[in-house]
Amino acid sequence: MTRTIRIGTRGSALALAQTGTIAAALEQAGEVVEIIKISTPGDLSSAPIPQIGVGVFTSALREALLREEIDVIVHSYKDLPTKPEPGIVLAAVPVRADPRDALVARDGLTLGELPAGSKVGTGSPRRTAQLHALGLGLEIVPIRGNIDTRMRKVADGEVDAVVLARAGLVRIGRGEEITETLDPIQMLPAPAQGALAVECRVDDVDIEHLLRSTVDDETTRFAVTAERALLAALEAGCSAPVGALAEVVEDLDDDGKVIMRISLRGTAAVDFGSDSVEMLRASAIAETHQAEELGRTVAAELLDLGAGALSGTTP
């Protein structure tokens, strides 16, 4: 008898689109799949994310998985708490979408074209800090809601622009409304932004092997492992908004042979909440098998630069 693989997901358009890519890959491999929508506390609250905690989008899904009501969960990786969940394994990290942030502004404007005093909406302390640090004289407005809700605020004139993850806009078919894709030099994305995390129960070995062989991407896993290790180390040492971006790049070893290494950039905000925010920055490069160590190394440099003395909201 063929087993039906039950995939749990939030009910938002983005979550369903993300889950659909995994379901399609499994179906192409000959599996029978059922998608099950699960409501989470984060979907029911209008409070800012820093107040309600990042785990609000994952707890209900993980509880359903452990109760064996579903077999697989698909998350936006950046929504996952850094602490492992007992009984659950990260089975696969699919190929990452574009990790950069994107601007959706009135009249097709770019960030540099927005007049001083323009209202830019975001619910992210990381984006808020980096927008202030650019010194463009923008008014940053806190907003919540799904992608459609946030973008409607631009159409209705409530704000002049919003900043969202490019990957999410593209996944729900609204990429053509992006007025500027922000260079990471201007705005370093959240750790693991653009990546998905696919989880199953640790004792469900067949499902884990299936997911790893079907949808896992080693290069993406290396990159986000470094970014998440940086975030985990900073969570223990500071409360600043954190950005990170790792890339697997070609390099030469001592013998001139081409090898793959991971390059990681990280940032944390100083004096977050003022209009004269400064971003601490650090970077390093390492072998791919040293991804976690690389993340901790860059985090340690940020802490040495002063991140440990910061106050503000959680990353």
QUIJOQUI-V480947 format. One record per pair of residues at least 24 apart in sequence whose ideal C-beta (glycine too) atoms are under 8 Angstrom apart, sorted by the first residue. I is the first residue (numbers start at 1). GAP is how many residues later the second one is. D is the distance in Angstrom with one decimal. If there is no record, write none. Layout:
i	gap	d
I	GAP	D
I	GAP	D
This chain:
i	gap	d
2	30	5.4
3	29	7.2
4	28	4.7
4	29	7.1
4	30	5.3
5	26	5.5
5	27	6.8
5	28	5.1
5	29	7.2
5	66	5.2
5	67	6.1
5	202	6.9
6	27	8.0
6	28	5.0
6	30	5.5
6	63	7.5
6	64	4.5
6	65	4.9
6	66	7.1
7	26	6.2
7	27	7.1
7	28	5.2
7	29	6.8
7	63	6.7
7	64	7.2
7	65	4.6
7	66	7.3
7	67	6.3
8	28	5.2
8	29	8.0
8	30	5.1
8	53	5.1
8	56	5.4
8	57	6.5
8	61	7.5
8	62	3.6
8	64	7.0
8	65	5.0
8	66	7.9
9	26	6.2
9	27	7.3
9	28	6.3
9	29	6.9
9	52	7.5
9	64	7.4
9	65	5.6
10	27	7.2
10	28	6.7
10	29	7.6
10	30	5.8
10	33	6.1
10	47	6.7
10	51	7.3
11	26	4.2
11	27	7.7
11	28	6.6
11	32	7.1
12	31	7.2
12	134	5.1
13	133	6.8
13	134	7.0
13	135	7.0
13	159	4.9
14	62	7.6
14	132	7.0
14	133	6.0
14	154	5.0
14	157	6.1
14	158	5.5
15	59	7.5
15	61	7.7
17	154	4.5
17	155	5.3
18	56	5.5
18	58	6.8
18	153	6.2
18	178	5.7
19	55	4.4
21	73	7.2
21	150	7.9
21	175	7.7
22	50	7.4
22	52	5.1
22	72	7.0
22	174	7.2
22	176	6.0
22	193	5.9
25	69	7.8
25	189	5.5
25	190	5.0
26	184	7.4
26	188	6.1
26	189	7.6
29	181	7.4
29	185	5.1
31	179	7.2
36	28	7.9
36	33	7.5
36	34	5.5
38	26	5.5
38	32	7.5
46	98	5.5
46	99	7.8
47	97	7.4
48	75	6.1
48	94	6.0
48	96	6.4
49	74	5.8
49	75	7.5
49	95	7.5
50	75	5.8
50	263	4.1
50	264	5.7
53	261	7.8
54	25	6.1
54	26	7.6
54	27	5.8
54	260	7.7
55	26	4.9
62	26	6.0
62	137	7.4
65	134	6.8
65	135	7.2
65	136	6.2
66	135	6.9
68	133	7.5
71	129	6.2
71	130	7.6
71	133	6.6
71	136	5.7
72	126	6.4
72	127	7.1
72	128	5.3
72	135	6.5
72	139	6.9
73	125	7.2
73	126	4.6
73	127	7.6
74	122	5.9
74	123	7.6
74	124	5.6
75	121	6.8
75	122	4.6
75	123	7.8
75	124	7.0
76	92	7.8
76	119	7.9
76	120	6.7
76	121	7.7
77	115	3.8
77	116	8.0
77	118	4.2
77	119	5.9
77	120	4.1
77	147	6.0
77	151	7.8
78	112	4.7
78	113	6.4
78	114	4.5
78	115	5.1
78	117	7.4
80	112	7.6
80	117	5.5
82	146	5.9
82	149	5.7
82	150	3.9
82	153	6.2
83	149	7.8
85	114	8.0
87	114	6.2
87	115	5.6
87	116	7.7
88	111	5.2
88	112	7.4
88	113	6.4
88	114	6.3
89	110	6.7
89	111	6.3
89	112	7.4
89	113	4.5
89	119	5.9
90	107	5.8
90	108	7.5
90	109	5.8
91	107	5.4
91	108	6.2
91	109	4.9
91	116	7.0
91	117	4.5
91	120	4.0
91	121	5.8
91	125	7.4
92	106	4.1
92	119	4.1
92	120	5.5
92	122	7.4
92	123	4.7
92	124	3.9
93	102	6.0
93	103	7.0
93	104	6.2
93	105	7.2
93	123	6.1
93	124	6.3
93	127	5.1
93	128	4.3
93	131	6.1
94	101	7.6
94	102	5.1
94	104	6.9
94	121	4.7
94	122	7.0
94	123	5.7
94	126	6.9
95	122	4.4
95	124	8.0
95	125	5.7
96	71	8.0
96	98	5.0
96	99	4.4
96	121	7.3
96	124	4.3
96	127	7.0
96	128	7.2
97	69	7.6
97	70	3.7
97	73	6.6
97	74	6.9
97	97	4.4
97	98	7.6
98	68	4.9
98	69	5.6
98	72	7.1
98	83	7.5
98	96	5.8
99	66	7.9
99	67	7.8
99	68	6.8
99	90	4.8
99	94	4.7
99	95	3.7
99	96	7.3
99	146	6.2
100	66	5.1
100	81	5.4
100	82	5.9
100	83	7.5
100	84	6.3
100	87	7.9
100	89	6.0
100	93	8.0
100	94	7.7
101	26	6.6
101	62	5.4
101	63	7.1
101	64	6.3
101	65	6.6
101	80	7.8
101	81	4.6
101	86	5.0
101	88	5.7
101	92	7.7
102	61	7.1
102	62	5.8
102	63	7.0
102	64	3.9
102	67	5.9
102	76	4.5
102	78	7.0
102	79	5.2
102	80	6.5
103	58	5.6
103	59	7.6
103	60	5.8
103	75	7.0
103	76	5.4
103	77	4.3
103	78	7.8
103	79	6.2
104	47	5.7
104	50	5.8
104	57	6.3
104	58	5.3
104	59	8.0
104	60	6.6
104	65	7.5
104	73	5.5
104	74	6.1
104	75	6.0
105	49	6.9
105	55	6.2
105	56	3.6
105	74	4.6
105	75	7.3
106	48	5.8
106	51	7.6
106	54	5.3
106	55	6.7
108	71	5.2
109	51	7.7
109	52	7.0
109	70	6.0
110	69	6.2
110	70	4.2
111	25	7.0
111	50	7.7
111	69	5.8
111	71	6.7
111	75	7.3
112	24	7.3
114	24	6.4
114	46	6.0
114	47	6.2
118	42	4.1
118	43	6.7
119	39	7.7
119	40	4.4
119	41	5.1
119	42	7.7
120	39	6.5
120	40	6.5
120	41	4.8
120	42	6.9
120	43	6.5
121	29	6.3
121	32	5.7
121	33	7.7
121	37	7.7
121	38	4.1
121	40	7.2
121	41	4.4
121	42	7.6
122	40	6.6
122	41	4.8
124	39	7.5
124	66	7.2
124	117	7.5
125	116	4.1
125	144	7.9
125	147	6.9
125	187	6.7
125	188	4.5
125	189	7.9
125	190	7.8
126	64	5.8
126	115	3.9
126	116	6.4
126	117	5.4
126	143	7.8
126	189	7.1
127	36	5.0
127	60	6.7
128	113	7.2
128	144	7.8
129	111	7.8
129	112	4.6
129	140	3.7
129	143	5.0
129	148	5.1
129	150	7.1
129	183	7.9
130	56	7.3
130	57	4.7
130	58	7.0
130	111	7.9
130	113	6.7
130	137	7.5
130	139	7.5
130	147	7.7
130	149	6.4
131	32	7.2
131	56	7.4
132	142	7.3
132	143	5.9
132	144	7.5
132	145	4.1
133	136	7.2
133	144	4.3
133	145	6.3
133	146	4.9
134	52	6.5
135	141	7.8
147	25	6.1
147	27	6.9
151	26	6.9
163	24	7.5
165	24	7.3
165	25	7.8
165	28	5.5
165	29	6.6
166	28	7.4
167	26	7.0
167	27	3.9
184	61	5.3
184	81	7.2
187	56	7.3
188	55	3.2
188	56	6.6
188	57	5.6
188	77	6.3
188	78	7.5
188	79	4.8
189	54	6.1
189	55	7.6
189	56	5.8
190	52	7.7
190	53	6.5
190	54	7.6
191	33	7.3
191	36	3.8
191	37	5.5
191	39	6.4
191	40	4.4
191	51	6.7
191	52	7.6
191	53	4.3
191	124	7.9
192	32	4.4
192	35	5.5
192	36	5.8
195	25	5.9
195	28	7.9
195	29	4.9
219	29	4.9
222	24	7.5
222	26	5.6
222	40	5.7
222	66	4.8
222	69	5.0
223	24	6.3
223	25	5.8
223	39	6.5
223	68	7.6
225	66	4.1
225	67	5.9
225	70	7.2
226	36	5.4
226	38	4.8
226	60	7.9
226	65	4.3
226	66	7.1
226	68	4.8
226	69	4.4
226	72	8.0
227	37	7.0
227	68	6.5
228	67	6.8
229	62	6.9
229	63	4.3
229	64	7.6
229	65	7.2
229	66	2.7
229	67	5.5
229	70	7.4
230	34	6.8
230	36	5.0
230	65	3.9
230	66	7.2
230	68	5.3
230	69	4.6
230	72	8.0
231	64	7.7
231	68	7.9
231	84	5.8
232	63	7.5
233	62	6.6
233	63	4.9
233	66	3.5
233	67	7.0
233	70	7.8
234	34	6.5
234	65	5.0
234	68	6.6
234	69	7.3
234	73	6.4
234	81	6.3
235	79	7.2
235	80	6.1
237	62	7.4
237	66	5.0
237	70	6.8
237	71	4.8
238	30	6.5
238	64	7.9
238	65	6.7
238	69	4.4
238	70	5.1
238	71	7.6
238	72	4.9
239	71	6.4
239	72	6.4
239	73	5.6
239	74	6.6
239	75	5.6
239	76	7.6
240	28	4.1
240	29	5.0
240	30	7.7
240	32	6.2
240	67	5.6
240	70	4.1
240	72	5.6
240	75	6.9
241	27	7.0
241	28	5.0
241	31	6.1
241	71	6.6
241	72	6.6
241	74	5.9
242	24	7.0
242	25	7.1
242	26	5.3
242	73	4.0
243	24	4.4
243	25	7.8
244	51	7.7
244	54	7.7
246	45	7.6
246	48	7.6
246	49	7.9
248	40	6.5
249	36	7.9
251	34	7.3
259	28	7.8
260	28	5.6
261	24	5.4
261	25	6.4
261	26	6.0
261	27	6.6
262	24	5.6
262	25	7.5
262	26	5.7
262	28	7.5
262	29	5.7
262	32	5.7
264	30	5.3
264	31	6.6
264	34	5.3
265	33	7.7
266	32	4.5
266	33	6.7
266	35	8.0
266	36	5.8
267	35	7.7
268	34	5.1
268	39	4.4
268	42	6.7
269	41	6.9
269	43	6.7
270	36	6.4
270	40	6.4
272	38	6.9
272	39	7.5
272	40	3.8
272	41	7.4
273	39	6.2
280	25	4.6
280	26	6.3
280	27	5.7
